[in-house]
Amino acid sequence: MTEQLIVLQALRLKGRVRATDLADSVGVDPAAMTTDLDALVAAGFAAEANGRYKTTPEGRTHLSELLDAERATLDTDALTDAYEEFDAHNDDLKALMSRWQLKDESTPNDHTDAAYDAAVVADLRALHERFAPLLTRIVEQAPRLHHYPARFADALGKVESGDTSWFARPIADSYHTVWFELHEELIGLTGRTRAAEAAAGRAL
């Protein structure tokens, strides 16, 4: 059931998505992903339209059951400790996102100042390196999240290579997108809800 859980959860996080994009996110062969998605459609857990897949209500119910079963096998105390540590890094990323979008409180960053953007990207690299040991521990506690280190590294590599859309682009596996999805995973794995985390000021 682990493979089904990975695909269903990725599908829930992405919304409506092509099989190839979902395959890239979780690091599997596109043909295998299509096979997995078609099996979910046949089971009534996913639906396909115009080459894009999404979860069905039945799929979301089944996913909740799979996540509950997974959580029962994990060290939730260790994951809770990791989540508390993650929160500090999350604050750092939110600050970087603000700097990426605004040069000050009222001036949008139009990305014409190369030196300014380079400084923010350098700080993203520094955050990435500070965060890496914690991410390793998170994956050790929840092996289903094994694809996250590669996703972060890929997004950062593209940003540093000059394609800065991979910093925060919402429709791709940008650094911000991958971070948001990991945050969602941690919220669920520790038995929290996004609404409660947002009310506590911990949502991205």
Secondary structure, 3 states (H helix, E strand, C coil): CHHHHHHHHHHHHHCCEEHHHHHHHHCCCHHHHHHHHHHHHHHCCEEEECCEEEECHHHHHHHHHHHHHHHCCCCHHHHHHHHHHHHHHHHHHHHHHHHHHECCCCCECCCCCHHHHHHHHHHHHHHHHHHHHHHHHHHHHCHHHCCHHHHHHHHHHHHHCCCHHHCCCCCCCCHHHHHHHHHHHHHHHCCCCHHHHHHCCCCC
